[in-house]
Amino acid sequence: MYFRHNQLLDRLFNIKLKLLITINGNLSIDDVLQATQYIAPALEIIDSRYKDFKFTLPDVIADNTSASRVVFGERITIPTEIEVDSVGVTISFNGKANNYGTSSAVLSHPASSIAMLAEMLHRKGQKLRAGEIVLSGAITEAVLFKQGTMYQ
């Protein structure tokens, strides 16, 4: 994915999971992967009303967790075809590698965050439904993009 930036927004790489079946409560990593139709890269664009991203927990909740947009990558992978917890990400600025991460940064395995979400929803009488798309959580730290810089 290539991005030319013209606004100051932060971006985080995630893994996107599309659910094959409805799931709720008390799931293992394998349960989540079996319920996942495919995974794909995702770029979360966050933006905040708070200067320099300095805020308290109530502030970030009021700001809708700084959520702004998401861009999905085109490469789709079946979860059983790769080691989902070993996906690497490199962010390059103007052709120079600058930021690295692996999917194990998300609670040791991206499916762990989905299992946790399913459990939280289950306690509220809700569930993740088939066909829904869920982001696993950030693989890299947020990067402040600057106007005129090419990111890859």
MOTA-V446873 format. One record per helix or strand of 2 or more residues. SS is the DSSP state (H for helix, E for strand). FROM is the first residue (numbers start at 0). TO is the last residue. If there is no record, write none. Layout:
ss=SS from=FROM to=TO
ss=SS from=FROM to=TO
This chain:
ss=E from=2 to=3
ss=E from=9 to=18
ss=H from=28 to=33
ss=E from=35 to=45
ss=H from=50 to=52
ss=H from=56 to=61
ss=H from=63 to=65
ss=E from=66 to=76
ss=H from=78 to=80
ss=H from=83 to=85
ss=E from=87 to=92
ss=E from=95 to=101
ss=H from=102 to=104
ss=H from=109 to=122
ss=E from=132 to=134
ss=E from=142 to=143
ss=E from=149 to=150
